[in-house]
Amino acid sequence: MTPTEPEKKQRSYATAITVAALLLVVLLTCVPYLVSIALAEGPVQGNAADASPIFGVTIPAGYKQWELIAPAEEAAPLDELRAVVGNQTAIEAYQAGKLPFPDGTILVKRAWKRKQSPEFASATIPGAATTVQVMVKDSRKYASTGGWGFGRFVNSKPVDEAQHRTCFACHDARAKSRDYVFTRLAP
Ligand code: HEC
């Protein structure tokens, strides 16, 4: 027996409701994952053990692909090669000569031991990575330290609290007029 028109309609309603209910279940199941993905892609990520004391700053994802602001050298005893890189917000602020830096700015200082090029005696190249230092701008969260959160990492692990107490003091004493940032955009 072929179904009548009203019967057909009823069935397609039932199907539509079932599909809608299934979609809702799938959506609700996915929400926690989507939220965790969204959070993980924020400017600072990682678990608490990887966060700096005092500030809770972590090594930002993808910083090795960030644009160069300036290279630097540190004399003995550290005797290092360095490069300060920044996220898009940082680069745009630098290019526009904008001070203070806007919230969301992240600056990362990479550092390496000096190494003589194996191919060319007078050339110096990066040896082993020594530290990664991070400054994150959040003017409300870090109001008591000029709006900057600090993190210093060795082998991806944050150094102790005592070292983190020194960061703002030195940046404050020497670079206050430049929003506590020493590095200028390399010409
Ligand atoms: C005794 C002074 C001093 C202390 C302490 C200090 N810094 Fe710096 N910092 C500097 C100087 C000078 C530069 C720029 C030259 C260079 O790149 O080495 C700099 C550069 C930086 C930069 C690049 C942005 C900028 O300001 O040029 C970051 C990021 C940074 N420091 C993070 C930290 C963190 C994190 C700490 C604490 C663990 C810290 N600093 C402690 C002096 C200091």
Residues whose N, C-alpha, C, O or C-beta is under 5 A from the ligand:
A	BS01	HEC	A72 V84 L107 V108 K109 Q133 V134 M135 F150 G151 R152 Q163 H164 T166 C167 C170 Y180 V181 F182 T183
